[in-house]
Amino acid sequence: MSGKCTGFGEASERRLRNGCTITKFSDIATKEPHVDQPNPIDLYRRATQRCIAVAEGIEPSQLDDPTPCSEWNVQQLLDHLVGGTAYLRTASGDEAAPPEGAAPGDLRTGVDACLALFAQSGVLDRTCASPLGFEWTVGQAVAGTFMDVLIHTWDLATATGQDATLDPELVAACTAMFLPDMPENGRAAGLIGPAVEVGADATPQQILLGALGRRG
């Protein structure tokens, strides 16, 4: 296990130290989209729905339990995920404060608010600061947050004894969008732990998790 965490959504240096973002949005930030390129809003919607289900399966007694992110317990990881919705809401023009002591239901509320904002004309073309300070569009921020939510869904499910199987289509999309550049950029910045080697028979999920320092 890496002892580091992927992380989009923190607005402050203090919180960023516990997370990980890409230093550049790989090629997706600069390439013209392909016709068959996945829609980031659809990816985000699908990833968050699964994450919400896992969050709502947390028992109160599990909130202090450790997670694969060694610096976060279950409550802190939940705060981070809800904080990701606050980041996207603020970037989209609806100021929202990162939470502390978030409840599972707060994730659903935050996601619903984000999706409503994304449907508004021009919102995805707005520019905002990434958690590391470079400028990107809200649409790119949504794609980055999709990756964060997908990986942390596995973390949260693993920590709470729930089914940690990720949607294969989302795993494939995340791999195509972010590997190999994103983990290497994160490691260069000291924000992602060493990659975990996987065998020749590893599943796509295991390959993605291994690239992000997780033994899946």
C-alpha positions, 0 to 999 in steps of 0.5 A: 500500500502506498501510504499516499492518496489520490486527491482532487477537491482540496482548496488549501495547502494543508489539505493538499499535503494529504492528497494527490493531483496530477501536475498536468492533466496529461494529454487530455488537457490539450488534445482535441477530443475524439469522437469516441472519447468518453463524456466526463460528465457521464464518467463522473455520474457513473463513478459517483453513483457507485461511490454514494452506494458504498458511502451509504453502506458505511456503519457508524462504528467504522468511521474511525477505521483505517483505509488504504490511504494511510493518512486518512480514516474512513471519516476523513476519506468521506470528508475528502470525497464530499470536499471534491463536490464542494470544489466542483461546485465552487469552480462552477460558480456555486460557492461551497465550503469543504466539510468536516465530519461529513455524513454519507448523505452529504455525498449524494447532496453534493453530487446532485448539486454538481450535476445540476450545475454541469447542465447549465450552459457554459459551465464546463468551459469556465476556468478554475485553479486546479488543486496544484494551482495550474488553470484548467476548465471545469470540464477537465476538473470533472474528468480529474475528479472522476478518477479520484472518485473511482479510486477512492470508491475502492479505498472506501469499499475495501476499508469497510468490507464492501464489494470493491469491484469497480465498473470495468468500463470506468476502469478502462476509461480511467486507464486510457485517460490517466496512465501512465503519465498521471501516476508518474507525475504524482510520484515525481511530486512526492504525492503518490507512493511507489507503484505496486508490481502486478503479475502478467495475469493481472486484471485491468482493475489490478493494473490501475490500482497498482499504478496508483500504489494499491495492491488490489 
